[in-house]
Amino acid sequence: MSRPESSPLAPRVENGFESSPLAPRVDPDSRSESATLFEPERYELYEEPRYHFDLDRRDFFKLAGGGLVVCLLLDAEAPAQRFGGGNRPRELGAWLHVDEKGQVSVYTGKAEVGQNIRTSLSQVVAEELKLPVSAVQMVMADTDRVPYDMGTFGSRTTPDMAAQLRRAAAAARELLLDLAAEQAKVERGTLTVADGQVTHPPSKRSFTFGELTKGKKLTRAVGAAEKVAPPGQWKVAGTSVPKVEAEAIVTGKHRYASDVRRPGMLHGKVLRPETLNATLASVNVKAAEAMPGVTVVHDGEFVGVAAPSVHQAEQALAAIKAEWKSAPMVSGKELFDHLKKNRGAGGRGGFGGRGGGTNQGSMEKGLAAADHKVQAEYTIAYIAHAPLEPRAAVAEWEGGKLTVWVGTQGPFRVRGDLARTFSIPPERVRVIVPDTGSAYGGKHTVEAAVEAARLAKAAGKPVKVVWTRAEEFTWAYFRPAGVIEVTAGVTKDGLLTAWEFHNVNSGGSAIRTPYEVPNQRVAFHPSRSPLRQGSYRALAATANTFARETVMDDLAHAVKADPLEFRLKNLKDRRLRAVLEAAAKQFGWGRAKPAARHGFGIACGTEKGSYVAACAEVRVDGPTGQVQVVRLATAFECGAVLNPDHLKNQVEGAAMMGLGGALFEEVQFDKGKILNAAFARYRVPRFGDVPELETVLLDRKDLPSAGAGETPIIAVAPAVGNAIFQAAGVRLRSLPMAPHGVKA
Amino acid sequence: MANVTELHVNGGRRRVEAEATRSLLSVLRDDLDLTGSKYGCGEGRCGACTVLLDGRAVRSCVTPVGNCEGKKVTTIEGLARDGKLHPLQQAFLDAGAMQCGYCTPGMILSGVALLGKNPNPTTKDICESMQGNVCRCGTYTRIIAAVHKAAGALKGGER
């Protein structure tokens, strides 16, 4: 969908479409005040909620039957689910329903993409309702059945949705106690709740939830004030409950969006331009149209086919003759000069405010006070999310209503895209998100949904569109590339005096240094991106942490200090100090000297309310310069831990994914084409790259739970780079650091 | 080439009508609705489509269905016996060896094929044998642990 202006099919991106049609951006001013809690995301914040459930309980009972309903009202603390400022009535975050048989169901707009929130959200509900986790049914990301949600991103599910569901479940429990007291005609305080029952121990009478809710139609709205169990008292939350849908996965029964099949369904294929910025000059679809069973759509820039089998659709597509007009495009070799030349173009940034930067003290004074200075430039390549399930959707029209099964992090965003594209009210679009084959920030947009819907409309039958791997590598969006410039000063005693840090294009996440520096200038500068770019796990926190922690290593070496001690000397933040010390302890930092060609490196960072430190051991092989990460110890802290094993899984997975971006992942492009749009040419971490992974979780039951899917990735690259420096004496300042090994 | 009219899948004979050059993956998924085998790359480079052909792991996305006639095809749907999971399926559950789960069926079948050839694999054996299977979520260490665990269970006489 590269021609939004000319095609009625393409989702329009309102508010701040950059001059390059491939690089949609969000205008920060279009966002609500509550959204300023986030650093600038590019894709997910532009859309107003199209409707929201009103508080008429009859709507819900019509949908779900009688019983007891708790609706969770949102307040200003929950920006990830709402949008549009403070002039709206309060909106709903989630429903919790106890039906007349006692079944507990939760309705939330969050999507499961492998981060295991279906499990963790079940746990918090089970905790408050004193139920086994298996007794909680989670209805997720089905736009006809759940309240509006802005999307599953920004590590917000745990701090927002889990906290809200705890309150909803606690309120439901209190309501059940009221009902039991009324039925049993006993003092409420004499009742207890356990195992899906309310019991009156003195009379040994008990009531199942179903007995209490039978014949009732009760609703209660709850807000922020509801009392919940403190983490110190958790029995189900905070434990390593296994993934709830795991058995369906190991038996192949779980149906991802790409596995959905509908009666009479056709398979769709879309004609892609020959280059990234090409437009259609002419097209001849006659031969394809003549094929039996084939539907061809040519609508503006959109050309696609639907056929009874994928094979037939491919043949029909191959029979279409098209001519394209291409404009010159920046190549990979010119990328970083181009980004610097267009520094500040097309957006906001700068010191302070929404760019995330700061300006304090005087750099001149800071540098004058320094005994050693470091000045360095870093470059960050575009990388691809490469979710193993590519973009996929099945679309079906029935009686003017469109239903789409799609793998996405943003069901309501996709619904909005579909409604606008087809000029129909959002109420006539239903988006259903089956638990999805991963996303990592890469599935905010799912163009396959629009494509399938357009083809289904023409064919009068359901249509499935599954992107090929090459399409996913070419027509999705990438983690932004960037250039980072750093100037820093330190006294001979190892105290930071000056810190100047400029990020061009890649983003403002974690751009501020957590270290104590009296004189600082820190700024994010948007630029013009030749490739389409967007969210990626941890956003620019990876790039900014890489540059900062590498400079910290340079400074430690300049003053001949141990890199760990140097960091601690300049760091007051207790939570960050704690993970640094824990990672160092686990790793045995400072005790053993590395073997020849081996090196140790350390790095840390904080983002989205959680804290990470990593220690790496690498081996750089003699003649080839190949880098092998031998060992990686990570310490992570995100407040009270909801599920230790799943958290460990996230930390380990982020470590593996981080190694790819650190060492070898890079999208190559020239003359408007992606040159490595295949797993054979785009290297991702595999079994042979697995180091010994050691993970330490610091469980802070005294602190609110923060999300954990993103931040564990940010310390990997600098820890590895600092280890390479020790092993081979080479300072690497580009991500990826060693796609072809290290040259000493 | 004549069309393929019958496939031996998961212990049963299934009638199909497929051009011999079509991929086994597309016939399994689109004709037989066995969607446990996944499309990941279409070039045999990610392992998501792995199935067993006479006990050997093959990439079904690059295996013409014409090569499968008269051979036994096992997909993830056919691995459990009499409702009891294969020890490696159980080991994936016990080790929590997945996040999004999209690579899991291919991982399990690759692991089953490895254990068939090498009942006592070292970690190095597992890594070398499964180098062609991608888990983008990065759960490799858990998958290695699951294969070790299943090796133990199989030696202990399970199955």
Interface residues (C-beta under 8 A of the other chain):
Chain A: V113 G114 Q115 N116 S240 P242 K243 E245 A246 E247 I249 V250 T251 G252 K253 H254 R255 Y256 S258 D259 R261 H267 S309 V310 H311 A386 P387 L388 E389 P390 D435 T436 G437 S438 Y440 V466 T468 R469 D645 H646 N649 Q650 E652 G653 A654 A655 M656 M657 A678 F679 A680 V684 P685 R686 F687 G688 V690 L693
Chain B: E19 R22 S26 R29 D30 D33 L34 T35 G36 S37 K38 Y39 G40 C41 G42 E43 R45 C46 A48 T75 I76 E77 L79 A80 L85 Q89 F92 L93 G96 M98 Q99 C100 G101 Y102 C103 T104 P105 I108 I126 C127 E128 M130 Q131 G132 N133 V134 C135 R136 C137 G138 T139 Y140 T141 R142 I144
